[in-house]
Amino acid sequence: MCEANAYLREGDKEELILESVDRVVPTEEGLLLEDIFGRRKIIRAVVKELALVDHKIILERQ
């Protein structure tokens, strides 16, 4: 499987936002995250790190 879990980093803490993320699409409203089941979330954040071996997408609020 190629999907990753998306986390929001605040300070030294990481909060799980969405599991099994398959797509990350920049939009005018923020980043659109879509999982393998079609669930979607839009979050105003920037990508800070992609740890693909660990299947992690690290985001920080704008």
C-alpha positions in Angstrom: 0.0 0.0 0.0 1.2 3.5 -0.8 -1.1 5.6 1.4 0.1 7.6 4.4 -1.4 9.1 7.6 -1.6 12.9 7.8 -0.6 14.6 11.0 -0.8 18.2 12.1 2.3 19.3 14.0 1.9 21.9 16.7 5.1 22.5 18.6 6.5 19.1 19.5 3.1 17.3 19.2 1.6 15.6 16.2 -2.2 15.1 16.0 -3.5 12.5 13.5 -5.8 14.3 11.0 -6.7 11.5 8.5 -5.6 7.9 8.0 -4.9 6.1 4.7 -4.4 9.4 2.7 -4.2 8.6 -1.0 -4.2 12.2 -2.4 -3.1 15.6 -1.3 -4.3 18.4 -3.6 -3.6 22.2 -3.0 -6.8 24.3 -3.4 -7.7 27.9 -2.7 -9.2 26.9 0.6 -6.1 24.8 1.8 -4.9 21.3 1.3 -7.5 18.7 0.3 -6.7 15.4 1.8 -8.6 12.3 0.5 -8.3 8.8 1.9 -8.7 5.5 0.1 -12.4 5.3 1.1 -13.2 8.7 -0.5 -13.4 10.7 2.7 -12.1 14.2 2.3 -10.9 17.0 4.6 -9.7 20.4 3.8 -7.2 22.0 6.1 -5.4 25.3 6.0 -1.8 24.0 6.3 1.4 23.6 4.5 3.4 20.4 4.0 6.4 20.4 6.3 7.6 16.9 5.8 6.9 13.7 3.8 8.3 10.6 5.5 7.3 8.1 2.9 9.0 5.1 4.3 7.2 5.8 7.6 3.9 6.6 5.7 3.6 10.0 7.3 2.6 13.4 6.0 3.4 16.2 8.4 1.5 19.4 8.1 1.7 22.8 9.9 -1.1 25.4 10.1 -0.6 28.5 8.0 
